[in-house]
Amino acid sequence: MVDVQNLRDHRNIAIQKVGVKGVKYPVIVLDRANGTQHVNATVNMYVNLPHRFKGTHMSRFVEILNRYRGEINIRTFKTILTAIREKLAGESAYMEIHFPYFVEKKAPVSRLRSHMEYQCSFIGENNRHRTDFMVVLTVPVTTVCPCSKEISSGGAHNQRSLVTVRLRFKKFFWIEDVITLVENSASGEVFSLLKRSDEKYVTEQAFENPMFVEDVVRSVAEKLKEESNFTWFSVEAENMESIHNHSAYAYVESINTGY
């Protein structure tokens, strides 16, 4: 049969990214507590397309995904990117894997166990000369407004905040360690199950540790700078304000020069 994708295109326009997007796929990721964790991921896979070709072979992306379905993790990502580039005959290959990651947490007083969800992504690019790989984590936390606490005769307004960390690194690390680092940089943690004694504890703890959105990103960045494994990072925090019709936002990025 005629390979239409390989026919010549005469418009002389190269395409930087072409492929499949929004592929729902079960994958297995590494889990420090249990060894592995089965997650339902959304996968995007692309290559560049030289100007002379009419199209790429979409089915080959899913073939590669099938080949590595039980081995998708931080350690194997470069291998998968190389396979995409070689199979699709591209100069560059790209892959993004977005998935929910669950960590079992204990409530601070009752010690009841429940699972907390964190949004994670593996994002990578490979060409013939280098591989760029990044892990992205979004961690929900609690913040209490220092200004509100200072000016109020009783109480202070608080909010749920989302802290997103993007990391480039030299060697393997555990997702759980970064989650803990972020949670320790806010007014308090978020839990999926709390009894009244737990609610009292986390509310009072947060009240005693008020933080602006600027404080959160600086606190996370300060801790990440101490980890020489992280060669580059960015931190952004968004506070979903409880008394304003907008969010408060802060962003910082840094090249770690301590390695």
C-alpha positions in Angstrom: 0.0 0.0 0.0 1.1 3.6 -0.6 2.7 5.2 2.4 1.0 8.6 2.2 2.9 10.0 5.2 6.2 9.6 3.4 5.0 11.5 0.3 6.7 14.7 -0.4 5.2 18.0 0.8 6.0 21.0 -1.4 5.0 23.8 1.0 8.5 24.0 2.5 7.2 24.3 6.1 8.8 22.2 8.9 6.6 21.2 11.8 8.3 21.5 15.3 5.9 19.0 17.0 3.5 16.4 15.6 2.2 13.3 17.2 -0.5 12.1 19.6 -2.0 14.0 22.5 -4.3 13.0 25.3 -3.7 9.3 25.2 -5.2 7.7 28.3 -3.0 4.9 29.4 -2.4 2.7 32.5 1.2 3.0 33.6 3.3 1.8 36.6 5.5 4.3 38.5 7.9 3.8 41.3 6.5 4.1 44.8 8.9 4.3 47.8 6.4 2.7 50.3 5.1 -0.1 48.1 7.6 -0.5 45.3 5.3 0.4 42.4 2.0 2.2 41.9 -0.5 1.7 39.1 -1.8 5.0 37.8 -4.0 6.2 34.9 -2.0 8.6 33.0 -2.5 11.1 30.1 0.3 10.9 27.6 1.4 13.3 24.9 4.1 12.1 22.4 5.6 14.2 19.5 8.5 14.4 17.1 9.6 17.1 14.7 8.6 16.7 11.0 11.0 17.9 8.3 9.4 20.1 5.6 9.8 17.5 2.9 7.4 14.9 4.6 3.7 15.1 4.4 3.0 13.5 7.7 4.2 11.2 10.5 3.2 7.7 11.5 0.8 8.2 14.5 0.4 4.5 15.3 4.1 4.1 16.0 3.8 6.4 19.1 1.3 4.0 20.7 3.4 1.0 19.7 6.3 2.4 21.7 4.0 3.2 24.7 2.9 -0.4 24.6 6.5 -1.7 24.6 7.4 0.3 27.8 4.1 0.3 29.6 5.5 -1.4 32.7 8.7 0.5 32.8 7.9 4.1 32.6 9.7 6.0 35.3 12.4 8.6 35.9 15.2 6.1 35.2 13.8 4.9 31.8 12.5 8.1 30.3 15.6 8.9 28.2 15.4 5.4 26.7 11.8 5.8 25.7 12.5 9.3 24.2 15.4 7.8 22.1 13.1 5.0 20.9 10.5 7.6 19.8 13.0 9.6 17.9 14.5 6.6 16.2 11.2 4.8 15.4 9.7 8.0 13.9 13.0 9.1 12.2 12.9 12.5 13.8 15.6 14.9 14.9 13.9 15.5 18.2 11.3 13.6 20.3 9.1 14.8 23.1 7.0 13.1 25.7 4.8 14.3 28.5 3.2 12.0 31.1 0.6 13.5 33.5 -0.7 11.3 36.3 -2.2 11.4 39.8 0.2 10.1 42.5 -1.2 8.9 45.8 0.6 9.0 49.2 -0.8 7.4 52.3 -0.9 10.0 55.1 -1.7 9.8 58.8 -3.9 12.4 60.5 -1.8 14.3 63.0 -3.8 13.4 66.2 -6.2 10.5 65.4 -3.5 8.8 63.3 -6.2 7.7 60.9 -4.8 6.7 57.5 -6.0 8.0 54.1 -4.7 8.6 50.6 -3.7 12.0 49.4 -3.6 12.8 45.7 -0.8 14.9 44.1 -0.6 15.8 40.4 2.7 14.8 38.8 4.2 15.0 35.4 7.3 13.7 33.6 8.3 16.0 30.7 11.2 15.3 28.4 12.9 16.1 25.1 15.6 14.2 23.2 17.7 15.0 20.2 20.9 13.5 18.9 23.0 15.6 21.3 21.2 15.8 24.6 18.2 14.9 26.7 16.2 17.4 28.8 14.0 15.9 31.5 11.9 17.5 34.1 9.6 16.3 36.9 6.7 18.5 37.8 4.8 18.2 41.1 1.7 20.1 42.3 1.2 20.0 46.1 -1.9 21.4 47.9 -1.1 23.2 51.1 -2.8 25.6 53.6 -1.7 29.2 54.1 -2.8 31.8 56.7 -2.5 35.5 55.8 0.0 37.3 58.1 -1.6 40.6 57.4 -5.1 39.4 58.3 -3.8 37.9 61.6 -2.0 41.1 62.4 -4.9 43.5 61.9 -7.7 41.3 63.3 -8.8 41.1 66.9 -9.8 37.5 66.4 -9.0 34.9 63.7 -7.4 35.3 60.3 -8.4 34.4 56.8 -6.8 31.3 55.3 -6.9 29.5 52.0 -5.9 26.4 50.1 -2.9 26.9 48.0 -1.3 25.0 45.1 2.5 24.9 45.0 3.9 23.6 41.7 7.6 22.6 41.6 9.5 21.9 38.4 12.9 20.1 38.8 15.9 19.2 36.7 18.3 16.9 38.5 21.4 14.7 38.3 20.3 11.5 39.9 17.1 9.7 41.0 15.0 11.1 43.8 11.8 10.1 45.4 8.6 12.1 44.7 7.6 11.8 48.3 10.6 13.7 49.6 9.8 16.7 47.5 6.1 16.6 48.6 7.3 16.6 52.2 9.7 19.5 51.5 6.8 21.6 50.0 4.4 20.8 52.8 6.9 21.8 55.4 7.3 25.2 53.6 3.6 26.3 54.1 1.4 27.2 57.0 0.1 23.7 57.1 -0.6 20.4 55.2 -3.8 19.3 53.5 -5.4 15.9 54.4 -8.2 13.9 52.9 -9.4 12.6 56.3 -9.5 14.6 59.5 -11.5 14.1 62.8 -12.3 17.0 65.1 -9.2 16.6 67.1 -7.2 16.7 63.9 -9.0 19.8 62.6 -8.2 21.6 65.8 -4.6 20.7 65.5 -4.1 21.7 61.9 -6.1 24.9 62.3 -4.1 26.1 65.3 -0.8 25.0 63.7 -1.5 27.0 60.6 -2.6 30.0 62.6 0.7 30.0 64.4 2.6 29.8 61.2 1.1 32.5 58.8 2.7 32.9 55.4 2.2 35.1 52.3 2.4 33.5 48.9 5.8 35.1 48.6 6.9 33.4 51.9 5.9 30.0 50.5 7.9 30.2 47.2 10.9 31.5 49.0 10.8 28.8 51.7 10.5 26.1 49.1 13.3 27.6 47.0 15.6 27.9 50.0 15.2 24.2 50.8 15.7 23.2 47.2 18.9 25.2 47.0 20.3 23.1 49.8 19.9 20.0 47.6 22.8 19.8 45.2 21.0 17.1 43.2 18.7 19.7 41.7 20.5 21.6 38.9 17.5 23.8 38.1 14.1 24.4 39.6 11.1 26.7 39.5 8.5 27.2 42.2 5.1 28.8 41.8 2.3 29.2 44.3 -1.3 30.2 43.9 -3.5 31.0 46.8 -7.2 30.6 46.1 -8.2 33.5 48.3 -11.1 33.1 50.7 -12.1 36.7 50.9 -11.0 38.1 47.5 -12.4 37.4 44.1 -8.9 36.6 42.7 -5.9 34.4 43.5 -2.6 35.6 45.0 0.4 34.3 42.9 4.2 34.1 43.2 6.9 32.5 41.0 10.7 32.0 41.4 13.2 30.0 39.5 16.9 29.3 40.1 19.9 27.5 38.7 21.5 25.6 41.5 25.2 26.4 41.5 26.1 24.4 44.6 27.1 21.2 42.8 
